[in-house]
């Protein structure tokens, strides 16, 4: 028998919520019960402007008809097909669509179910690629301080966010980290890419000198670091990383789980910055966040290196039960169609300057110590309360929610990344609420 879930369930204890202050939340729960366009609706009937596209994923906004219809249709037509040694048309169609929108060298797509799985997949492909080419000494992986690459063991090993690492044992061996690129003294209040810090990429030469380039498999970075609190790559930095990787035969992986699918006004950050990695990880905006799905984009050079053994032999011992799941594939196709038909990446690009001005107008408000932006991304860094780090930004989050705006906070940094369908009036609404909250923040 069908039954309606009550708007606020009586018992919240069973669900151990991810990345959440569970006890705080369950004392005073914040529940969304529906969503449409740019707005969520709360269980107490209020509209909340989505300033974060969910968790950086609902790039097309909410309740988009093409996507919801595609999911329903696919569920009734072919709900599931085995992912290994069998196929179904939609996964191939989606892979081709991704190839067509990716920069030219990216001809192949490996499907996963999340950003974390995309990262594990890319790291494994990098290691295996070197091995199948007879360069099996290349086993070391290089990440970056403050990097976020999901929460699985490979991802937290190359990642650089201490709380995501320190509780979980010894992680992967053979991992080094580049320095992060946050230089507040030199770069505070920069609009777009900061001037200072390209030299930080030279640290890769130090790591190469320490281990020998022939022992390093891959470098993984977010072209623009999102989760850590929005750090832009300094001018020239990504170019330098690329050059040093090429010089030493090291693969460069761009983790585009956040930056892919229009967030910077282009298909991928790779297009935006004009720097070409060897592998690209994606998820989130691929299906508008509606159904879990990720994808790793690989160049022909990498893919073809695996295609040399006997034809009936499996080339890569890796994959997931739900790789290229039919419903996720249908959602992905409909999402890409929505982006195209509504011109959402173009909308993001054309609003980027208006967004930047609105964001930087918060300079000078109490506790604001830095503001950063690119495309439809913004960050406002607050000074922390002495002895209570994260509290000030979290207070801002709670107050914004009460006043009808969803923001994200990490540490004492507020991150903004609205659906790409946003318009100028909604940008004004967003910064009107946020500015009001910041003015009164203790
Ligand atoms: N790589 C990057 C660059 C990410 O930003 C992941 C991998 C992992 O994706 P999954 O799908 O496994 O969560 C991410 C995820 C936030 C926030 O508020 C960011 C993420 C997830 C949740 C919240 O900054 N990024």
Boltz pocket constraint, residues with backbone or C-beta under 6 A from the ligand:
constraints:
  - pocket:
      binder: B
      contacts: [[A, 55], [A, 56], [A, 113], [A, 114], [A, 115], [A, 116], [A, 117], [A, 119], [A, 148], [A, 149], [A, 150], [A, 151], [A, 222], [A, 226], [A, 227], [A, 228], [A, 255], [A, 256], [A, 257], [A, 258], [A, 283], [A, 284], [A, 408], [A, 409], [A, 410], [A, 415]]
      max_distance: 6.0
